């Protein structure tokens, strides 16, 4: 039960910041491709360091992780498309339309959870359980540091 609760919390927290890494997300479009590449480069370096990955672990882990991130990004983009196009553009949405869109959001959340479970199992095949847990901790820590950095920049601009 604790594992499922952790996974749910992790997914919702991760979903919020996944938009930052999605180049097609309209609200994140203020980041240039170069800045996104810089963030991704920092993320790779950060995760590698925090997880203490060896060269051989890195060689098997990163292709799996990159595949996971690409699939996760597609789900995030679909969810963002629904929210930004439909909800923000329509003030007179019917209950039926709202129900359909909210069902689509939940379906995408379920796809996201299934994807996380699928790749959790794949991560366990290429890393030790300790390193898998370190991955989740490092992702969370990176997201928090990234948010802190954005807040600091925003406060400096004021």
N, C-alpha and C positions, 0 to 999 in steps of 0.2 A: 504493500500500500504506500509506503514511504517513497518507493522508487517511482510509482505513478505520479504521486504528488510533486516530487522533484521534477519529473519530466514535464508536467503541465506548467509548473512555474517557469522552468527553463525555456519552454517553448514560447510562452507569452512574452517573457523578457527578451528572448532572442528575436522574436518576430518584430518587436518594436525597433530594434536596431538593424535588423536585416535590411530595412529600407535604406539605411545609410550606405550599405554596400551594393545596392541595386542601382545600376547606372540609368535604368529607364524610369526610375521612380521620380515623378514630377517634382515633389517637394524636395528631393535630394539633388535636383538638377543644378543647383547652385554650385555643385562640385564638378570641376572639370575632369576630363578623363585622366589627365596627368595627376590630379589630386587623389582620384580614386585609386590609381595605380600605386601612388605613394602610401596611401592608407593600407592597401592590401599587402604591400611590401613590408610595412611595419607590423602588420598582423602576422604574417608568416614568420618574421624574425621573432616577434614576441612569443608566439605559440611554441616555436621551436625551443626557445630559451626556457620558457616556463615549464614545458613538458620534459625538458632535458633529453631531447631526441638525439639519438646517435645518427650517424650518416646512413647506416643500413635501415634504421627505423624510418627515417625521413623518406628514403627512396620508396618504401612501400606505403607509407601513410599519406603523403601529399597527393598522389593521384586519386586516392579514395576520397580524401577530404575535399579536394577541388571539384570532383564529380558531385559530391553531396551539396556543396555550396551553389553549384550551377542549378541543380534541381530545386533547391530551396529558394533560390532567387526567382525562378519561374513562378513558383507558388506565390511568393511575396508580390511579384509584379501583377499577377492576376487579381489578387486581393486588393491591391492598391488601385488597379484599374476600375474595379467595381466601386470602390469608395469615392475615388476622385471624379469619375465621370457621371455616375448615376446619382449618388446622394447629394453631391455638391451642386449639381446643375439643375436639380428638380426640387422645386418647392411644393409642387402639387402632386406628389407621388401617392398613389393609391395604396391601401393596405395590402392588396394582392402583390403589387410590384415590390413593396418594401419587404414583404414576407419572402418572396422569391429571392431577392438580393441577400437578405439576411441568411437564408438557407444556403446560398452559394458561399457566403463567408464561412459558415460553419463547416460546410463540405471541404473548403480549402484548409481550414484549421485541422480537420481530421486527416487530410492528405499530408499536411505538414507533420502531424504527430506520427503517422505511419512511416513517413520518410525518416524521421528522427529515429524511430525504433529500428527500421531497416539498416540505417547506417551505424547505429549503435552496435548492432550485431557485426557489421563489417569491420568497424573499428576494433572490436574485441578479437577479430581474427588476425589483425596486423599489429596490434599493440597489447601490452599487458593490461589487466583491469586497472592497475594503479595509474598507468599512463592515460587510459581512457578517462578516468576521473579527473586527472590533471588537465586534460583537454577541456573538459567542461568548465573547470575552475578558471583556466587561462582565458577561455572565450569570454566568460563573464567579467573577469578582471580587465581584459582588453576593452570591452564595451564600456565599462565604467570609466576607464581612463580616457577613452575617446570622448565620451560625453563631458567629462571634466575639462578636457582640452577645448572642446567647442564652447562650453560655458565661459571659460576663461577668456577666450578670444572675443566672445560676444560682449563680455563685461569691459574689456579693454577698448572696444569700439565705441562704447557709450560715452 
